[in-house]
Amino acid sequence: MFIDVPSDNWRVATSGSRPDATALAAFKTHTSANIGDAQDRLNPMSAAIKPQWGGARRVGAALTVLMAFTPTRLGAVLANLATIDQMEVNLRARVRESATRESALA
C-alpha cells in the first residue's frame, strides 16, 4: 500500500513490544480465519484487505502509523464518514422498500 501524505503529518509508533520470530512462526500454518476464531473473533483483520496477488501469504506484526490530522483534514474525514453513513441509511431504506413491495405483490 502506498500512502501519499506530507511527511510532517505522520510518524511510526515506537512504543509497545514486537513478537519474536518464534512466536510469529507458530502462526504460519494457520489461516487468518482460524486464528480469528481462536481469538474469539476479537480484533480480526478486515475481510476487505486482500493480497496484491493470488496465493500471497504473509505472517508478521502490524506496523502502526500515527496520523496527525489538521483541522481541515479532520473535517474532510468527518464529512466523508457522514456521507458514508447517510449512504448506508439510504441503502437500508431502499432494501426495506423493495422487500415491502415484493411482499405486497406476492
C-alpha positions in Angstrom: 0.0 0.0 0.0 1.2 3.5 -0.8 0.3 6.5 1.2 0.8 9.9 -0.3 0.8 12.4 2.7 3.2 15.1 3.8 6.0 13.6 5.9 5.4 16.1 8.7 1.9 14.7 9.1 2.7 11.1 10.4 5.1 9.0 12.4 5.6 5.4 13.1 4.6 4.3 16.7 7.7 3.1 18.5 6.1 2.1 21.8 5.0 -1.4 22.6 6.7 -4.7 22.2 7.0 -6.7 18.9 6.6 -10.5 18.8 9.7 -12.6 18.3 10.3 -14.8 15.2 9.4 -18.0 17.1 6.0 -16.6 18.1 5.3 -15.5 14.5 6.4 -18.8 13.1 3.7 -20.6 15.1 1.1 -18.8 13.0 2.4 -19.7 9.6 0.5 -23.0 9.2 -2.9 -21.5 10.1 -5.4 -19.4 8.1 -6.3 -16.0 9.3 -10.0 -17.1 9.7 -8.9 -19.9 12.1 -6.7 -17.5 14.0 -9.6 -15.1 14.3 -11.9 -17.9 15.6 -9.3 -19.0 18.1 -9.2 -15.4 19.4 -13.0 -15.4 19.9 -13.2 -13.2 16.8 -11.6 -10.3 18.7 -9.8 -7.7 16.5 -9.7 -9.7 13.3 -8.2 -8.1 10.2 -10.9 -6.7 7.9 -12.1 -9.0 5.1 -11.8 -6.1 2.8 -8.0 -6.3 3.0 -6.8 -8.6 0.1 -3.4 -9.8 -1.1 -2.0 -7.9 -4.0 -1.6 -11.2 -6.0 -3.2 -14.6 -5.8 -1.7 -17.1 -3.3 0.2 -14.4 -1.4 0.8 -15.3 2.3 2.4 -13.2 4.9 3.0 -13.6 8.7 4.2 -10.6 10.7 3.4 -7.9 13.2 1.5 -4.9 12.1 3.3 -1.5 12.0 1.2 1.2 13.5 1.4 4.6 11.7 0.0 7.6 13.6 -1.5 10.4 11.5 -1.7 14.0 12.8 -5.0 15.4 11.4 -5.0 19.1 10.7 -8.4 20.7 11.4 -9.0 20.8 7.6 -8.1 17.2 7.1 -10.1 16.1 10.2 -13.1 18.0 8.9 -12.8 16.2 5.5 -12.6 12.8 7.2 -15.7 13.5 9.3 -17.6 14.8 6.3 -16.7 11.6 4.4 -17.9 9.5 7.3 -21.1 11.4 7.5 -21.6 10.8 3.7 -20.9 7.1 4.0 -23.3 6.8 7.0 -26.0 8.6 5.0 -25.4 6.3 2.0 -25.8 3.3 4.3 -29.1 4.7 5.7 -30.4 5.3 2.2 -29.4 1.8 1.1 -31.2 0.2 4.0 -34.3 2.2 3.3 -34.3 1.0 -0.4 -33.9 -2.6 0.7 -36.8 -2.2 3.1 -39.0 -0.6 0.4 -38.1 -3.3 -2.1 -38.9 -6.1 0.4 -42.2 -4.4 1.2 -43.1 -4.0 -2.5 -42.2 -7.7 -3.2 -44.3 -9.0 -0.3 -47.2 -6.9 -1.4 -47.0 -8.4 -4.9 -46.8 -12.0 -3.6 
